[in-house]
Amino acid sequence: MDKFTTGTKVEQSDSKLQAKYDYIRNKLVKETTFFQRFADSLTQFFGSLWFLLFHIVWFVLWVVINLGLTPIKPFDPYPFGFLTLVVSLEAIFFSIIILISENREQQTSIFREELSLSLLKLIEEKLETIEKNMIVRDE
């Protein structure tokens, strides 16, 4: 086996890996719906500090207003039944959106695993080629 044959095999392996990567990536992009991308962006926002700060301010204002500590007329007196309803509905929607995003992340994880397996196979092929070349040189 000469160096030209070895180089051709390596180039073929590289192009196969690139083709597989392109195929899987295009498949993921095509299968991603508008709602999945929207869920991903919302999930990213839900995990931000700004989202946490917004909720802290919202809850504090709600409680302060409805305890009658401000000149604004209370609209949800203690025990804050309407606040409980709003927060419960919010939690339902958040959990659904996060599950949609998690499902998409699982698809991406499968993509990474397939790509890693292909890369490991390519590395194995290259190492076998190097080993064969070393054996040929020793003879």
C-alpha positions, 0 to 999 in steps of 0.5 A: 500500500503506497502513500497515495492510496492511503491519502485517498482513503483518508480523504474519502473518509473525511468527505463521508464524515462531512457528508453525514454531518451535513445530512444530519444537520440539514435533517434537524434544521428541516424538522425544526418547526417554528413552534420548536424554535419559539419554544427554544427562545422562550426557554432560554428567556425563562432561564435568565436573571431578568425573568427571575427579577421580573417575577420578584418585582411582580409578586412583591408589587401584587402583595403590597398593592393587595394588602392595601399598603399603597393608594391603589385599590386592592383587586385581589385581597388576601389569600390572593386567589387570582394570583394563585390562578395566574401563577398556576396557569403560568406554570402549566404553560412554562412546563409545556414550553420547556418540554417542547424545548427538551424534546428538541434538545434530545434530537440534537443529542442524538445528532451529536452521538451519531456524529461522534460515532462516525468520527470515532470510526474515522479515527479508527480507520486512520489509525489502522492505516497508519499501523499498516504503513508502519508494518510495511516500512518495517518489512 
